[in-house]
């Protein structure tokens, strides 16, 4: 898995690498800020909805998991890619 990433990074123009590092870091921070916004407003997004029938606590936990699991997977992937970009 590591070899293809290094091959791809080897094709990037070394002159453009600092700008790519800064841009990737900036967009990663925006991504984390979006996650913090969702976390701070989680009650508004994931709490009981009076318009939904059978809105039990188990259903609400599943709604949180549907958002949280892909977000954590994508965060892990972005952190790995960003570390490899900064090490290149």
N, CA, C and O atoms as a CHARMM CRD file, in Angstrom:
* protein
*
  352
    1    1 UNK  N      0.82800  -1.19300   0.00000 PROA 1      0.00000
    2    1 UNK  CA     0.00000   0.00000   0.00000 PROA 1      0.00000
    3    1 UNK  C      0.86800   1.25000   0.00000 PROA 1      0.00000
    4    1 UNK  O      0.47100   2.26100  -0.58100 PROA 1      0.00000
    5    2 UNK  N      2.01600   1.21800   0.62000 PROA 2      0.00000
    6    2 UNK  CA     2.84600   2.40800   0.72000 PROA 2      0.00000
    7    2 UNK  C      3.54000   2.71000  -0.61200 PROA 2      0.00000
    8    2 UNK  O      3.70100   3.87800  -0.96600 PROA 2      0.00000
    9    3 UNK  N      3.94300   1.70200  -1.33900 PROA 3      0.00000
   10    3 UNK  CA     4.68200   1.91400  -2.58400 PROA 3      0.00000
   11    3 UNK  C      3.89300   2.71800  -3.61000 PROA 3      0.00000
   12    3 UNK  O      4.47800   3.62400  -4.20300 PROA 3      0.00000
   13    4 UNK  N      2.59900   2.45800  -3.87000 PROA 4      0.00000
   14    4 UNK  CA     1.88200   3.26900  -4.85100 PROA 4      0.00000
   15    4 UNK  C      1.76900   4.73600  -4.45200 PROA 4      0.00000
   16    4 UNK  O      1.80100   5.61400  -5.31400 PROA 4      0.00000
   17    5 UNK  N      1.63700   5.01200  -3.15200 PROA 5      0.00000
   18    5 UNK  CA     1.54000   6.40200  -2.71400 PROA 5      0.00000
   19    5 UNK  C      2.84700   7.12800  -2.99000 PROA 5      0.00000
   20    5 UNK  O      2.83100   8.26700  -3.45600 PROA 5      0.00000
   21    6 UNK  N      3.97400   6.49100  -2.71200 PROA 6      0.00000
   22    6 UNK  CA     5.25200   7.13400  -2.95500 PROA 6      0.00000
   23    6 UNK  C      5.49200   7.31600  -4.44400 PROA 6      0.00000
   24    6 UNK  O      6.08300   8.31500  -4.85500 PROA 6      0.00000
   25    7 UNK  N      5.04500   6.36900  -5.26000 PROA 7      0.00000
   26    7 UNK  CA     5.18700   6.52800  -6.70300 PROA 7      0.00000
   27    7 UNK  C      4.37500   7.71400  -7.19600 PROA 7      0.00000
   28    7 UNK  O      4.83600   8.46300  -8.05700 PROA 7      0.00000
   29    8 UNK  N      3.18000   7.89300  -6.66600 PROA 8      0.00000
   30    8 UNK  CA     2.34400   9.00900  -7.07100 PROA 8      0.00000
   31    8 UNK  C      2.96500  10.33100  -6.61700 PROA 8      0.00000
   32    8 UNK  O      2.96400  11.30500  -7.37000 PROA 8      0.00000
   33    9 UNK  N      3.49200  10.36900  -5.39700 PROA 9      0.00000
   34    9 UNK  CA     4.10400  11.59700  -4.90100 PROA 9      0.00000
   35    9 UNK  C      5.39600  11.92800  -5.65000 PROA 9      0.00000
   36    9 UNK  O      5.78200  13.09400  -5.73300 PROA 9      0.00000
   37   10 UNK  N      6.06100  10.91600  -6.19200 PROA 10     0.00000
   38   10 UNK  CA     7.29200  11.16500  -6.94000 PROA 10     0.00000
   39   10 UNK  C      7.00100  11.88200  -8.25000 PROA 10     0.00000
   40   10 UNK  O      7.88500  12.53300  -8.80600 PROA 10     0.00000
   41   11 UNK  N      5.78800  11.77500  -8.74600 PROA 11     0.00000
   42   11 UNK  CA     5.42900  12.42900 -10.00100 PROA 11     0.00000
   43   11 UNK  C      5.05600  13.89700  -9.82700 PROA 11     0.00000
   44   11 UNK  O      4.92900  14.61700 -10.81700 PROA 11     0.00000
   45   12 UNK  N      4.87800  14.35500  -8.59000 PROA 12     0.00000
   46   12 UNK  CA     4.51900  15.75000  -8.34200 PROA 12     0.00000
   47   12 UNK  C      5.74400  16.62400  -8.54900 PROA 12     0.00000
   48   12 UNK  O      6.84800  16.29000  -8.11800 PROA 12     0.00000
   49   13 UNK  N      5.53100  17.74200  -9.21200 PROA 13     0.00000
   50   13 UNK  CA     6.61200  18.69100  -9.45000 PROA 13     0.00000
   51   13 UNK  C      7.12500  19.22500  -8.10600 PROA 13     0.00000
   52   13 UNK  O      6.33600  19.74100  -7.31500 PROA 13     0.00000
   53   14 UNK  N      8.42600  19.11100  -7.83400 PROA 14     0.00000
   54   14 UNK  CA     8.95500  19.55700  -6.53600 PROA 14     0.00000
   55   14 UNK  C      8.75100  21.04900  -6.27300 PROA 14     0.00000
   56   14 UNK  O      8.71800  21.47100  -5.11700 PROA 14     0.00000
   57   15 UNK  N      8.61500  21.84300  -7.32000 PROA 15     0.00000
   58   15 UNK  CA     8.38100  23.27500  -7.12700 PROA 15     0.00000
   59   15 UNK  C      6.98700  23.52200  -6.55200 PROA 15     0.00000
   60   15 UNK  O      6.78900  24.45800  -5.77800 PROA 15     0.00000
   61   16 UNK  N      6.03000  22.69100  -6.93000 PROA 16     0.00000
   62   16 UNK  CA     4.64900  22.87000  -6.47000 PROA 16     0.00000
   63   16 UNK  C      4.39100  22.22200  -5.12300 PROA 16     0.00000
   64   16 UNK  O      3.33200  22.44900  -4.53800 PROA 16     0.00000
   65   17 UNK  N      5.30000  21.43800  -4.61600 PROA 17     0.00000
   66   17 UNK  CA     5.07200  20.68100  -3.38300 PROA 17     0.00000
   67   17 UNK  C      4.78900  21.56600  -2.16200 PROA 17     0.00000
   68   17 UNK  O      3.88300  21.23100  -1.40000 PROA 17     0.00000
   69   18 UNK  N      5.49800  22.66100  -1.93100 PROA 18     0.00000
   70   18 UNK  CA     5.16100  23.49900  -0.76400 PROA 18     0.00000
   71   18 UNK  C      3.74200  24.07900  -0.82300 PROA 18     0.00000
   72   18 UNK  O      3.04900  24.14300   0.19200 PROA 18     0.00000
   73   19 UNK  N      3.32200  24.49500  -2.00700 PROA 19     0.00000
   74   19 UNK  CA     1.96300  25.03000  -2.14100 PROA 19     0.00000
   75   19 UNK  C      0.92200  23.93900  -1.90000 PROA 19     0.00000
   76   19 UNK  O     -0.11600  24.19500  -1.28900 PROA 19     0.00000
   77   20 UNK  N      1.19300  22.73100  -2.37400 PROA 20     0.00000
   78   20 UNK  CA     0.27200  21.61900  -2.13900 PROA 20     0.00000
   79   20 UNK  C      0.19700  21.26200  -0.66200 PROA 20     0.00000
   80   20 UNK  O     -0.87900  20.94600  -0.15200 PROA 20     0.00000
   81   21 UNK  N      1.31300  21.31000   0.01800 PROA 21     0.00000
   82   21 UNK  CA     1.32100  21.01900   1.45900 PROA 21     0.00000
   83   21 UNK  C      0.46900  22.03000   2.22300 PROA 21     0.00000
   84   21 UNK  O     -0.33100  21.66100   3.08200 PROA 21     0.00000
   85   22 UNK  N      0.65000  23.30300   1.90000 PROA 22     0.00000
   86   22 UNK  CA    -0.10000  24.35200   2.59300 PROA 22     0.00000
   87   22 UNK  C     -1.58600  24.24900   2.27700 PROA 22     0.00000
   88   22 UNK  O     -2.41900  24.36000   3.17700 PROA 22     0.00000
   89   23 UNK  N     -1.92900  24.03700   1.00900 PROA 23     0.00000
   90   23 UNK  CA    -3.33500  23.93500   0.61700 PROA 23     0.00000
   91   23 UNK  C     -3.98900  22.70900   1.25700 PROA 23     0.00000
   92   23 UNK  O     -5.11600  22.79900   1.74500 PROA 23     0.00000
   93   24 UNK  N     -3.30300  21.57300   1.26000 PROA 24     0.00000
   94   24 UNK  CA    -3.86800  20.36200   1.85200 PROA 24     0.00000
   95   24 UNK  C     -4.07300  20.54400   3.35700 PROA 24     0.00000
   96   24 UNK  O     -5.08600  20.10500   3.90200 PROA 24     0.00000
   97   25 UNK  N     -3.13200  21.17800   4.01900 PROA 25     0.00000
   98   25 UNK  CA    -3.27200  21.42900   5.45400 PROA 25     0.00000
   99   25 UNK  C     -4.42700  22.37500   5.73500 PROA 25     0.00000
  100   25 UNK  O     -5.18500  22.16700   6.68200 PROA 25     0.00000
  101   26 UNK  N     -4.56700  23.42000   4.91600 PROA 26     0.00000
  102   26 UNK  CA    -5.66000  24.37800   5.07900 PROA 26     0.00000
  103   26 UNK  C     -7.01600  23.69400   4.92000 PROA 26     0.00000
  104   26 UNK  O     -7.91300  23.90500   5.73600 PROA 26     0.00000
  105   27 UNK  N     -7.17200  22.87700   3.87600 PROA 27     0.00000
  106   27 UNK  CA    -8.44600  22.20900   3.66000 PROA 27     0.00000
  107   27 UNK  C     -8.70900  21.12700   4.70400 PROA 27     0.00000
  108   27 UNK  O     -9.86400  20.85300   5.03000 PROA 27     0.00000
  109   28 UNK  N     -7.65800  20.51300   5.22800 PROA 28     0.00000
  110   28 UNK  CA    -7.84500  19.55000   6.31000 PROA 28     0.00000
  111   28 UNK  C     -8.33500  20.25600   7.57200 PROA 28     0.00000
  112   28 UNK  O     -9.18000  19.72200   8.29000 PROA 28     0.00000
  113   29 UNK  N     -7.81200  21.44700   7.84800 PROA 29     0.00000
  114   29 UNK  CA    -8.28800  22.20600   9.00200 PROA 29     0.00000
  115   29 UNK  C     -9.74300  22.63000   8.82000 PROA 29     0.00000
  116   29 UNK  O    -10.50800  22.63200   9.78500 PROA 29     0.00000
  117   30 UNK  N    -10.13700  22.99100   7.59400 PROA 30     0.00000
  118   30 UNK  CA   -11.54100  23.30100   7.33000 PROA 30     0.00000
  119   30 UNK  C    -12.42300  22.07200   7.54400 PROA 30     0.00000
  120   30 UNK  O    -13.52800  22.17400   8.07700 PROA 30     0.00000
  121   31 UNK  N    -11.92600  20.92000   7.12800 PROA 31     0.00000
  122   31 UNK  CA   -12.64100  19.65500   7.31600 PROA 31     0.00000
  123   31 UNK  C    -12.84100  19.37900   8.80700 PROA 31     0.00000
  124   31 UNK  O    -13.93000  18.98500   9.22500 PROA 31     0.00000
  125   32 UNK  N    -11.79800  19.58500   9.60600 PROA 32     0.00000
  126   32 UNK  CA   -11.91700  19.39200  11.05200 PROA 32     0.00000
  127   32 UNK  C    -12.86100  20.41000  11.67900 PROA 32     0.00000
  128   32 UNK  O    -13.58700  20.08200  12.61800 PROA 32     0.00000
  129   33 UNK  N    -12.86200  21.64600  11.16900 PROA 33     0.00000
  130   33 UNK  CA   -13.78500  22.66200  11.67400 PROA 33     0.00000
  131   33 UNK  C    -15.23200  22.26100  11.37900 PROA 33     0.00000
  132   33 UNK  O    -16.11500  22.48100  12.20800 PROA 33     0.00000
  133   34 UNK  N    -15.47600  21.68200  10.22000 PROA 34     0.00000
  134   34 UNK  CA   -16.81900  21.17800   9.90700 PROA 34     0.00000
  135   34 UNK  C    -17.23100  20.06200  10.84300 PROA 34     0.00000
  136   34 UNK  O    -18.38500  20.00300  11.26800 PROA 34     0.00000
  137   35 UNK  N    -16.30000  19.17400  11.16900 PROA 35     0.00000
  138   35 UNK  CA   -16.58400  18.11400  12.13200 PROA 35     0.00000
  139   35 UNK  C    -16.86800  18.67500  13.51200 PROA 35     0.00000
  140   35 UNK  O    -17.74400  18.17400  14.21500 PROA 35     0.00000
  141   36 UNK  N    -16.13600  19.71100  13.91000 PROA 36     0.00000
  142   36 UNK  CA   -16.38200  20.34600  15.20500 PROA 36     0.00000
  143   36 UNK  C    -17.74800  21.02900  15.22700 PROA 36     0.00000
  144   36 UNK  O    -18.42600  21.02300  16.25400 PROA 36     0.00000
  145   37 UNK  N    -18.15600  21.62000  14.09800 PROA 37     0.00000
  146   37 UNK  CA   -19.47600  22.24900  14.01600 PROA 37     0.00000
  147   37 UNK  C    -20.57900  21.21000  14.19100 PROA 37     0.00000
  148   37 UNK  O    -21.54200  21.43600  14.92400 PROA 37     0.00000
  149   38 UNK  N    -20.43700  20.07400  13.51700 PROA 38     0.00000
  150   38 UNK  CA   -21.43600  19.01500  13.65300 PROA 38     0.00000
  151   38 UNK  C    -21.44700  18.48900  15.08000 PROA 38     0.00000
  152   38 UNK  O    -22.51600  18.21200  15.62400 PROA 38     0.00000
  153   39 UNK  N    -20.27400  18.34600  15.69900 PROA 39     0.00000
  154   39 UNK  CA   -20.22200  17.85600  17.07600 PROA 39     0.00000
  155   39 UNK  C    -20.88200  18.84200  18.03500 PROA 39     0.00000
  156   39 UNK  O    -21.62400  18.43200  18.92700 PROA 39     0.00000
  157   40 UNK  N    -20.62300  20.12600  17.86400 PROA 40     0.00000
  158   40 UNK  CA   -21.20700  21.11800  18.76400 PROA 40     0.00000
  159   40 UNK  C    -22.72100  21.23000  18.59800 PROA 40     0.00000
  160   40 UNK  O    -23.42500  21.56500  19.55100 PROA 40     0.00000
  161   41 UNK  N    -23.22300  20.95500  17.40400 PROA 41     0.00000
  162   41 UNK  CA   -24.65800  21.04000  17.13800 PROA 41     0.00000
  163   41 UNK  C    -25.29500  19.65700  17.01200 PROA 41     0.00000
  164   41 UNK  O    -26.32300  19.50700  16.35200 PROA 41     0.00000
  165   42 UNK  N    -24.69600  18.65400  17.63500 PROA 42     0.00000
  166   42 UNK  CA   -25.18500  17.28300  17.48800 PROA 42     0.00000
  167   42 UNK  C    -26.58800  17.11000  18.04700 PROA 42     0.00000
  168   42 UNK  O    -27.34600  16.27600  17.55200 PROA 42     0.00000
  169   43 UNK  N    -26.95000  17.87800  19.06600 PROA 43     0.00000
  170   43 UNK  CA   -28.29500  17.76100  19.62900 PROA 43     0.00000
  171   43 UNK  C    -29.33300  18.25800  18.63300 PROA 43     0.00000
  172   43 UNK  O    -30.43500  17.71400  18.54800 PROA 43     0.00000
  173   44 UNK  N    -28.98200  19.27600  17.89300 PROA 44     0.00000
  174   44 UNK  CA   -29.90700  19.79500  16.88600 PROA 44     0.00000
  175   44 UNK  C    -30.06100  18.81700  15.72700 PROA 44     0.00000
  176   44 UNK  O    -31.14000  18.70000  15.14600 PROA 44     0.00000
  177   45 UNK  N    -28.97500  18.11200  15.39000 PROA 45     0.00000
  178   45 UNK  CA   -29.00800  17.21000  14.24400 PROA 45     0.00000
  179   45 UNK  C    -29.48900  15.80500  14.59100 PROA 45     0.00000
  180   45 UNK  O    -30.14100  15.16200  13.76900 PROA 45     0.00000
  181   46 UNK  N    -29.18000  15.31500  15.79600 PROA 46     0.00000
  182   46 UNK  CA   -29.38900  13.89900  16.10100 PROA 46     0.00000
  183   46 UNK  C    -30.32300  13.61500  17.26700 PROA 46     0.00000
  184   46 UNK  O    -30.52400  12.44800  17.60300 PROA 46     0.00000
  185   47 UNK  N    -30.89800  14.62000  17.89400 PROA 47     0.00000
  186   47 UNK  CA   -31.80400  14.35400  19.01100 PROA 47     0.00000
  187   47 UNK  C    -33.19300  13.98900  18.50700 PROA 47     0.00000
  188   47 UNK  O    -33.43400  13.85700  17.30700 PROA 47     0.00000
  189   48 UNK  N    -34.08200  13.83500  19.45600 PROA 48     0.00000
  190   48 UNK  CA   -35.45000  13.39500  19.14900 PROA 48     0.00000
  191   48 UNK  C    -36.13000  14.34900  18.17500 PROA 48     0.00000
  192   48 UNK  O    -36.05600  15.57000  18.31500 PROA 48     0.00000
  193   49 UNK  N    -36.79600  13.75500  17.18000 PROA 49     0.00000
  194   49 UNK  CA   -37.54300  14.51400  16.18900 PROA 49     0.00000
  195   49 UNK  C    -39.02400  14.20000  16.37400 PROA 49     0.00000
  196   49 UNK  O    -39.43300  13.05500  16.17900 PROA 49     0.00000
  197   50 UNK  N    -39.83200  15.18400  16.74400 PROA 50     0.00000
  198   50 UNK  CA   -41.25000  14.90500  16.99400 PROA 50     0.00000
  199   50 UNK  C    -42.01300  14.53600  15.72000 PROA 50     0.00000
  200   50 UNK  O    -43.10800  13.98000  15.81000 PROA 50     0.00000
  201   51 UNK  N    -41.47600  14.82600  14.55900 PROA 51     0.00000
  202   51 UNK  CA   -42.16600  14.52000  13.30400 PROA 51     0.00000
  203   51 UNK  C    -41.94000  13.08800  12.83200 PROA 51     0.00000
  204   51 UNK  O    -42.55200  12.65900  11.85400 PROA 51     0.00000
  205   52 UNK  N    -41.06200  12.33600  13.51900 PROA 52     0.00000
  206   52 UNK  CA   -40.71600  10.98200  13.09300 PROA 52     0.00000
  207   52 UNK  C    -41.36600   9.97600  14.02900 PROA 52     0.00000
  208   52 UNK  O    -41.23200  10.06900  15.24900 PROA 52     0.00000
  209   53 UNK  N    -42.07500   9.00700  13.44300 PROA 53     0.00000
  210   53 UNK  CA   -42.66500   7.93900  14.25000 PROA 53     0.00000
  211   53 UNK  C    -41.57900   6.96000  14.67900 PROA 53     0.00000
  212   53 UNK  O    -40.60100   6.75100  13.96200 PROA 53     0.00000
  213   54 UNK  N    -41.75900   6.36400  15.85300 PROA 54     0.00000
  214   54 UNK  CA   -40.82900   5.37100  16.40800 PROA 54     0.00000
  215   54 UNK  C    -39.39900   5.89500  16.51100 PROA 54     0.00000
  216   54 UNK  O    -38.44900   5.16300  16.23200 PROA 54     0.00000
  217   55 UNK  N    -39.24300   7.13900  16.90300 PROA 55     0.00000
  218   55 UNK  CA   -37.90800   7.72600  17.07000 PROA 55     0.00000
  219   55 UNK  C    -37.39200   7.36200  18.46000 PROA 55     0.00000
  220   55 UNK  O    -37.50000   8.14800  19.40100 PROA 55     0.00000
  221   56 UNK  N    -36.83300   6.16400  18.57300 PROA 56     0.00000
  222   56 UNK  CA   -36.35300   5.65900  19.85400 PROA 56     0.00000
  223   56 UNK  C    -34.84900   5.91700  19.96000 PROA 56     0.00000
  224   56 UNK  O    -34.20600   6.22000  18.95500 PROA 56     0.00000
  225   57 UNK  N    -34.27800   5.80200  21.16900 PROA 57     0.00000
  226   57 UNK  CA   -32.84100   6.08200  21.33100 PROA 57     0.00000
  227   57 UNK  C    -31.94300   5.22600  20.44100 PROA 57     0.00000
  228   57 UNK  O    -30.89300   5.69400  20.00100 PROA 57     0.00000
  229   58 UNK  N    -32.33000   4.00100  20.17200 PROA 58     0.00000
  230   58 UNK  CA   -31.50200   3.13800  19.31800 PROA 58     0.00000
  231   58 UNK  C    -31.40700   3.69700  17.90400 PROA 58     0.00000
  232   58 UNK  O    -30.34200   3.65800  17.28700 PROA 58     0.00000
  233   59 UNK  N    -32.50500   4.20900  17.39900 PROA 59     0.00000
  234   59 UNK  CA   -32.50700   4.79400  16.05300 PROA 59     0.00000
  235   59 UNK  C    -31.62700   6.03000  16.02300 PROA 59     0.00000
  236   59 UNK  O    -30.91000   6.26000  15.04900 PROA 59     0.00000
  237   60 UNK  N    -31.67600   6.82800  17.08200 PROA 60     0.00000
  238   60 UNK  CA   -30.83500   8.03300  17.13400 PROA 60     0.00000
  239   60 UNK  C    -29.35500   7.67300  17.17800 PROA 60     0.00000
  240   60 UNK  O    -28.53300   8.35200  16.56300 PROA 60     0.00000
  241   61 UNK  N    -29.01000   6.60800  17.90100 PROA 61     0.00000
  242   61 UNK  CA   -27.60600   6.17600  17.93700 PROA 61     0.00000
  243   61 UNK  C    -27.14700   5.68000  16.57800 PROA 61     0.00000
  244   61 UNK  O    -26.00000   5.90400  16.19200 PROA 61     0.00000
  245   62 UNK  N    -28.02600   5.01200  15.85000 PROA 62     0.00000
  246   62 UNK  CA   -27.67300   4.54800  14.50700 PROA 62     0.00000
  247   62 UNK  C    -27.44400   5.74300  13.57900 PROA 62     0.00000
  248   62 UNK  O    -26.54500   5.71300  12.73800 PROA 62     0.00000
  249   63 UNK  N    -28.25700   6.79700  13.72800 PROA 63     0.00000
  250   63 UNK  CA   -28.05100   8.00500  12.90500 PROA 63     0.00000
  251   63 UNK  C    -26.68200   8.60700  13.16900 PROA 63     0.00000
  252   63 UNK  O    -26.00900   9.05200  12.23900 PROA 63     0.00000
  253   64 UNK  N    -26.26600   8.62600  14.42600 PROA 64     0.00000
  254   64 UNK  CA   -24.93800   9.14900  14.75400 PROA 64     0.00000
  255   64 UNK  C    -23.85200   8.26800  14.14100 PROA 64     0.00000
  256   64 UNK  O    -22.87000   8.77500  13.59800 PROA 64     0.00000
  257   65 UNK  N    -24.03000   6.95100  14.23000 PROA 65     0.00000
  258   65 UNK  CA   -23.02800   6.02900  13.67200 PROA 65     0.00000
  259   65 UNK  C    -22.92500   6.14400  12.16500 PROA 65     0.00000
  260   65 UNK  O    -21.83500   6.00400  11.60900 PROA 65     0.00000
  261   66 UNK  N    -24.03600   6.39700  11.49500 PROA 66     0.00000
  262   66 UNK  CA   -24.02800   6.52700  10.03700 PROA 66     0.00000
  263   66 UNK  C    -23.16500   7.71800   9.61700 PROA 66     0.00000
  264   66 UNK  O    -22.55200   7.68800   8.55100 PROA 66     0.00000
  265   67 UNK  N    -23.11300   8.74200  10.42500 PROA 67     0.00000
  266   67 UNK  CA   -22.27700   9.90800  10.11800 PROA 67     0.00000
  267   67 UNK  C    -20.86700   9.72100  10.65600 PROA 67     0.00000
  268   67 UNK  O    -19.89800  10.06200   9.97800 PROA 67     0.00000
  269   68 UNK  N    -20.73900   9.18800  11.85700 PROA 68     0.00000
  270   68 UNK  CA   -19.45400   9.13200  12.54200 PROA 68     0.00000
  271   68 UNK  C    -18.47600   8.13500  11.93200 PROA 68     0.00000
  272   68 UNK  O    -17.29100   8.44400  11.80900 PROA 68     0.00000
  273   69 UNK  N    -18.93600   6.95500  11.54900 PROA 69     0.00000
  274   69 UNK  CA   -18.02300   5.93400  11.03200 PROA 69     0.00000
  275   69 UNK  C    -17.36600   6.36000   9.72100 PROA 69     0.00000
  276   69 UNK  O    -16.14500   6.25400   9.60500 PROA 69     0.00000
  277   70 UNK  N    -18.12300   6.84000   8.72100 PROA 70     0.00000
  278   70 UNK  CA   -17.43200   7.31700   7.50600 PROA 70     0.00000
  279   70 UNK  C    -16.54100   8.53100   7.76400 PROA 70     0.00000
  280   70 UNK  O    -15.48500   8.67000   7.14600 PROA 70     0.00000
  281   71 UNK  N    -16.97100   9.42200   8.69000 PROA 71     0.00000
  282   71 UNK  CA   -16.15800  10.60000   8.97800 PROA 71     0.00000
  283   71 UNK  C    -14.82100  10.19800   9.60000 PROA 71     0.00000
  284   71 UNK  O    -13.78500  10.76200   9.24900 PROA 71     0.00000
  285   72 UNK  N    -14.83100   9.24600  10.50400 PROA 72     0.00000
  286   72 UNK  CA   -13.58900   8.78000  11.12200 PROA 72     0.00000
  287   72 UNK  C    -12.69800   8.06600  10.11300 PROA 72     0.00000
  288   72 UNK  O    -11.47800   8.23300  10.12800 PROA 72     0.00000
  289   73 UNK  N    -13.30900   7.26800   9.23400 PROA 73     0.00000
  290   73 UNK  CA   -12.52300   6.60200   8.19200 PROA 73     0.00000
  291   73 UNK  C    -11.88800   7.59900   7.24600 PROA 73     0.00000
  292   73 UNK  O    -10.71600   7.46200   6.89200 PROA 73     0.00000
  293   74 UNK  N    -12.64100   8.59400   6.83300 PROA 74     0.00000
  294   74 UNK  CA   -12.09900   9.61800   5.94300 PROA 74     0.00000
  295   74 UNK  C    -11.03600  10.45400   6.64300 PROA 74     0.00000
  296   74 UNK  O    -10.04300  10.83600   6.02400 PROA 74     0.00000
  297   75 UNK  N    -11.22900  10.73700   7.91000 PROA 75     0.00000
  298   75 UNK  CA   -10.22600  11.48800   8.67200 PROA 75     0.00000
  299   75 UNK  C     -8.91700  10.71100   8.74600 PROA 75     0.00000
  300   75 UNK  O     -7.84400  11.28800   8.56600 PROA 75     0.00000
  301   76 UNK  N     -8.99300   9.42100   9.00700 PROA 76     0.00000
  302   76 UNK  CA    -7.79200   8.59100   9.06100 PROA 76     0.00000
  303   76 UNK  C     -7.06600   8.60600   7.72300 PROA 76     0.00000
  304   76 UNK  O     -5.84700   8.76600   7.67200 PROA 76     0.00000
  305   77 UNK  N     -7.81700   8.43900   6.64300 PROA 77     0.00000
  306   77 UNK  CA    -7.22100   8.45900   5.31300 PROA 77     0.00000
  307   77 UNK  C     -6.55700   9.80000   5.01600 PROA 77     0.00000
  308   77 UNK  O     -5.44400   9.83900   4.49200 PROA 77     0.00000
  309   78 UNK  N     -7.23000  10.89300   5.34600 PROA 78     0.00000
  310   78 UNK  CA    -6.66100  12.21700   5.07500 PROA 78     0.00000
  311   78 UNK  C     -5.41100  12.48700   5.91200 PROA 78     0.00000
  312   78 UNK  O     -4.46600  13.10900   5.42900 PROA 78     0.00000
  313   79 UNK  N     -5.40100  12.02500   7.15400 PROA 79     0.00000
  314   79 UNK  CA    -4.21600  12.20600   8.00000 PROA 79     0.00000
  315   79 UNK  C     -3.03000  11.43500   7.42400 PROA 79     0.00000
  316   79 UNK  O     -1.91500  11.95500   7.38100 PROA 79     0.00000
  317   80 UNK  N     -3.26200  10.20700   6.98700 PROA 80     0.00000
  318   80 UNK  CA    -2.18300   9.40400   6.40200 PROA 80     0.00000
  319   80 UNK  C     -1.64600  10.06700   5.13900 PROA 80     0.00000
  320   80 UNK  O     -0.43400  10.16700   4.95000 PROA 80     0.00000
  321   81 UNK  N     -2.55600  10.52000   4.27500 PROA 81     0.00000
  322   81 UNK  CA    -2.12100  11.17800   3.04000 PROA 81     0.00000
  323   81 UNK  C     -1.38500  12.48000   3.31500 PROA 81     0.00000
  324   81 UNK  O     -0.39500  12.79100   2.65300 PROA 81     0.00000
  325   82 UNK  N     -1.86700  13.24000   4.29200 PROA 82     0.00000
  326   82 UNK  CA    -1.22100  14.50900   4.62400 PROA 82     0.00000
  327   82 UNK  C      0.18000  14.27300   5.21500 PROA 82     0.00000
  328   82 UNK  O      1.11400  15.01700   4.91500 PROA 82     0.00000
  329   83 UNK  N      0.31900  13.25500   6.04000 PROA 83     0.00000
  330   83 UNK  CA     1.64800  12.93000   6.60000 PROA 83     0.00000
  331   83 UNK  C      2.60000  12.52700   5.46700 PROA 83     0.00000
  332   83 UNK  O      3.75400  12.95400   5.44200 PROA 83     0.00000
  333   84 UNK  N      2.11400  11.70700   4.53400 PROA 84     0.00000
  334   84 UNK  CA     2.96800  11.30400   3.40500 PROA 84     0.00000
  335   84 UNK  C      3.32400  12.49400   2.51400 PROA 84     0.00000
  336   84 UNK  O      4.42600  12.55400   1.96800 PROA 84     0.00000
  337   85 UNK  N      2.40800  13.42800   2.36900 PROA 85     0.00000
  338   85 UNK  CA     2.69800  14.61700   1.57000 PROA 85     0.00000
  339   85 UNK  C      3.76200  15.47900   2.21700 PROA 85     0.00000
  340   85 UNK  O      4.63000  16.01800   1.53000 PROA 85     0.00000
  341   86 UNK  N      3.70400  15.61500   3.55100 PROA 86     0.00000
  342   86 UNK  CA     4.69100  16.42000   4.24100 PROA 86     0.00000
  343   86 UNK  C      6.05300  15.72300   4.31500 PROA 86     0.00000
  344   86 UNK  O      7.08700  16.38500   4.41200 PROA 86     0.00000
  345   87 UNK  N      6.05300  14.39600   4.27000 PROA 87     0.00000
  346   87 UNK  CA     7.33000  13.67800   4.31000 PROA 87     0.00000
  347   87 UNK  C      8.00800  13.60000   2.94300 PROA 87     0.00000
  348   87 UNK  O      9.20500  13.32700   2.86000 PROA 87     0.00000
  349   88 UNK  N      7.25900  13.83400   1.88500 PROA 88     0.00000
  350   88 UNK  CA     7.82500  13.69200   0.51200 PROA 88     0.00000
  351   88 UNK  C      8.81600  14.78200   0.20200 PROA 88     0.00000
  352   88 UNK  O      9.37800  14.81200  -0.89300 PROA 88     0.00000
